Amino acid sequence: MTQKQPFTVTRAYPGFELRHYPEYVLVQVAIDSDFATGANLGFRPLFGYITGNNEASTKFSMTAPVIQEESGGTSQIVSFVLPEGVDVSRVPMPRDAAVSIKHVEPHQAAVQQFAGGWSERRFRERAEALLTAVQQAGLNTEGSPYFARFDPPWKPGFLKHNEVLVKIGTPQ
């Protein structure tokens, strides 16, 4: 069974839940591509990293989710979450220059879960609904929505678990 990124649900709101995420480490790659192709192109170098294509030849377990966020017009950032407890100071450098390491501080995120396929249209619709619900709840967002995919591509769409997330800032 694939290890999932840990979190704690702190409150349920209409249309989303508020979660606390402890610190974690991402390996990520920026891809110049559209939404659908970006996820596929980003997977290979990241999978290479966790299967030993790093300076220490260290292998990491695959975790869920695979995270994708837009970075400008036609750029996508695709990320793998390293297993819980991995210390960023001990993460080996990638051999592939396209792969980078990112330490993420503890934070809160608003999250809307949904089932089904991974179309860009579905993610955008869910992101818009999440942002509307967060605004109605009076919460402040930080950055843009990002997307989490939990299942392999061969799993039937109606069984897939997906999420749209946005970081929540401190009240003003």
MARNUMI-568895 format. One record per residue (C-alpha): residue in one letter; chain; x, y, z. Coordinates in nm, 4 decimals. Example, Ala and Ser with C-alpha at 12.3 -4.5 7.8 and 13.67 -1.06 7.14 Angstrom:
BEGIN
  r  c        c1        c2        c3
  A  A    1.2300   -0.4500    0.7800
  S  A    1.3670   -0.1060    0.7140
***
This chain:
BEGIN
  r  c        c1        c2        c3
  M  A    0.0000    0.0000    0.0000
  T  A    0.1353    0.3419   -0.0944
  Q  A    0.2111    0.5714    0.1984
  K  A    0.0002    0.8883    0.1954
  Q  A    0.1099    1.2331    0.2995
  P  A    0.0023    1.2928    0.6615
  F  A   -0.2359    1.5716    0.7637
  T  A   -0.4908    1.6543    1.0301
  V  A   -0.8395    1.7833    0.9506
  T  A   -0.8894    2.0893    1.1699
  R  A   -1.2365    2.1942    1.0563
  A  A   -1.5027    2.1087    0.8008
  Y  A   -1.6622    2.3897    0.6015
  P  A   -1.9353    2.3776    0.3384
  G  A   -1.7567    2.2623    0.0214
  F  A   -1.4124    2.1899    0.1707
  E  A   -1.2134    2.0861    0.4740
  L  A   -0.9332    2.2746    0.6416
  R  A   -0.6220    2.0642    0.7003
  H  A   -0.2963    2.1117    0.8841
  Y  A    0.0062    1.9664    0.7055
  P  A    0.3272    1.9115    0.9022
  E  A    0.6538    1.9973    0.7287
  Y  A    0.7521    1.7795    0.4350
  V  A    0.9985    1.7541    0.1496
  L  A    0.9169    1.7609   -0.2207
  V  A    1.1201    1.6543   -0.5195
  Q  A    0.9933    1.8468   -0.8164
  V  A    1.0469    1.9284   -1.1786
  A  A    0.9305    2.2211   -1.3913
  I  A    0.7873    2.1186   -1.7269
  D  A    0.7123    2.3503   -2.0193
  S  A    0.3916    2.1879   -2.1330
  D  A    0.0162    2.1974   -2.1110
  F  A   -0.1655    2.0628   -1.8064
  A  A   -0.2334    1.7092   -1.9302
  T  A    0.1068    1.6427   -2.0845
  G  A    0.2969    1.8092   -1.7983
  A  A    0.2000    1.5428   -1.5470
  N  A    0.3233    1.2649   -1.7734
  L  A    0.6495    1.4388   -1.8631
  G  A    0.7202    1.5234   -1.4993
  F  A    0.6674    1.1727   -1.3711
  R  A    0.9719    1.0075   -1.5315
  P  A    1.2523    1.2264   -1.3811
  L  A    1.0850    1.2223   -1.0397
  F  A    1.0433    0.8467   -1.0461
  G  A    1.4078    0.8217   -1.1469
  Y  A    1.5072    1.0266   -0.8425
  I  A    1.3156    0.8102   -0.5928
  T  A    1.4484    0.4913   -0.7501
  G  A    1.8101    0.5967   -0.6968
  N  A    1.9043    0.8573   -0.9585
  N  A    2.0545    1.0821   -0.6927
  E  A    2.4072    1.1408   -0.5615
  A  A    2.3745    0.8806   -0.2844
  S  A    2.1811    0.6278   -0.4967
  T  A    1.9207    0.6389   -0.2183
  K  A    1.5827    0.4848   -0.2907
  F  A    1.2608    0.6279   -0.1482
  S  A    0.9174    0.4684   -0.1316
  M  A    0.6552    0.6057   -0.3656
  T  A    0.4034    0.8163   -0.1758
  A  A    0.0726    0.9734   -0.2655
  P  A   -0.0223    1.2200   -0.3884
  V  A    0.1564    1.3400   -0.6995
  I  A    0.1162    1.7179   -0.6890
  Q  A    0.0816    1.9453   -0.9893
  E  A    0.0607    2.3227   -1.0027
  E  A    0.0735    2.5730   -1.2810
  S  A    0.3722    2.8039   -1.2996
  G  A    0.2904    3.0632   -1.5586
  G  A    0.1225    3.0228   -1.8950
  T  A    0.2419    2.6855   -2.0173
  S  A    0.4624    2.5675   -1.7318
  Q  A    0.3741    2.2983   -1.4809
  I  A    0.5505    2.2004   -1.1605
  V  A    0.5090    1.8310   -1.0852
  S  A    0.6132    1.7076   -0.7392
  F  A    0.6492    1.3879   -0.5399
  V  A    0.6171    1.4072   -0.1623
  L  A    0.9019    1.2206    0.0052
  P  A    0.8027    0.9780    0.2822
  E  A    0.7125    1.1131    0.6255
  G  A    1.0120    1.1800    0.8483
  V  A    1.2625    1.2490    0.5684
  D  A    1.4896    1.5324    0.6860
  V  A    1.5570    1.7904    0.4138
  S  A    1.9193    1.8228    0.5298
  R  A    1.9750    1.4527    0.4511
  V  A    1.8053    1.4414    0.1118
  P  A    2.0627    1.3553   -0.1566
  M  A    2.1080    1.5925   -0.4474
  P  A    1.9546    1.4823   -0.7764
  R  A    2.1768    1.3675   -1.0621
  D  A    1.9215    1.5073   -1.3077
  A  A    1.9594    1.8884   -1.3148
  A  A    1.5875    1.9254   -1.3916
  V  A    1.4932    1.7811   -1.0501
  S  A    1.5002    2.0056   -0.7437
  I  A    1.4371    1.9622   -0.3716
  K  A    1.1932    2.1833   -0.1786
  H  A    1.1317    2.1965    0.1957
  V  A    0.7716    2.2908    0.2794
  E  A    0.6991    2.4435    0.6198
  P  A    0.3947    2.3364    0.8218
  H  A    0.0827    2.5075    0.6895
  Q  A   -0.2923    2.4960    0.6553
  A  A   -0.4696    2.4202    0.3291
  A  A   -0.8295    2.4192    0.2158
  V  A   -0.9024    2.0936    0.0354
  Q  A   -1.1853    1.9682   -0.1823
  Q  A   -1.1839    1.5977   -0.2667
  F  A   -1.3399    1.4505   -0.5772
  A  A   -1.3497    1.1263   -0.7736
  G  A   -1.3039    1.0723   -1.1428
  G  A   -1.0620    1.1397   -1.4225
  W  A   -0.7818    1.3939   -1.4454
  S  A   -0.8988    1.6357   -1.7085
  E  A   -0.7819    1.9939   -1.6940
  R  A   -1.1440    2.1087   -1.7175
  R  A   -1.2433    1.9082   -1.4070
  F  A   -0.9501    2.0409   -1.2054
  R  A   -1.0236    2.4003   -1.3068
  E  A   -1.3926    2.3675   -1.2186
  R  A   -1.3035    2.2232   -0.8777
  A  A   -1.0418    2.4937   -0.8169
  E  A   -1.2961    2.7653   -0.8916
  A  A   -1.5518    2.6039   -0.6582
  L  A   -1.2888    2.5714   -0.3831
  L  A   -1.1808    2.9348   -0.4105
  T  A   -1.5447    3.0482   -0.3958
  A  A   -1.6125    2.8355   -0.0847
  V  A   -1.2936    2.9586    0.0876
  Q  A   -1.3855    3.3208    0.0142
  Q  A   -1.7388    3.2644    0.1501
  A  A   -1.5852    3.1191    0.4671
  G  A   -1.3835    3.4401    0.5112
  L  A   -1.0420    3.2749    0.4829
  N  A   -0.7348    3.4213    0.3124
  T  A   -0.5525    3.2190    0.0494
  E  A   -0.1800    3.2140   -0.0252
  G  A   -0.0870    3.1405   -0.3835
  S  A   -0.2860    2.9528   -0.6425
  P  A   -0.4707    2.6227   -0.6211
  Y  A   -0.2758    2.3056   -0.6867
  F  A   -0.3834    1.9528   -0.7610
  A  A   -0.3206    1.6164   -0.5986
  R  A   -0.3573    1.2822   -0.7744
  F  A   -0.3600    0.9675   -0.5635
  D  A   -0.4015    0.6848   -0.8110
  P  A   -0.2143    0.5263   -1.1015
  P  A   -0.3318    0.6054   -1.4544
  W  A   -0.4654    0.2535   -1.5136
  K  A   -0.7177    0.2743   -1.2271
  P  A   -1.0728    0.3272   -1.3586
  G  A   -1.1723    0.6934   -1.3444
  F  A   -1.4736    0.6443   -1.1185
  L  A   -1.2418    0.4899   -0.8542
  K  A   -0.9767    0.7641   -0.8635
  H  A   -0.9250    0.9960   -0.5656
  N  A   -0.8219    1.3520   -0.6504
  E  A   -0.7997    1.6777   -0.4590
  V  A   -0.7689    2.0457   -0.5277
  L  A   -0.5891    2.2439   -0.2562
  V  A   -0.4975    2.6017   -0.1756
  K  A   -0.2804    2.7219    0.1102
  I  A   -0.4553    2.9304    0.3727
  G  A   -0.2834    3.2349    0.5154
  T  A   -0.3109    3.3855    0.8596
  P  A   -0.6113    3.6111    0.9293
  Q  A   -0.5543    3.9825    0.8722
***
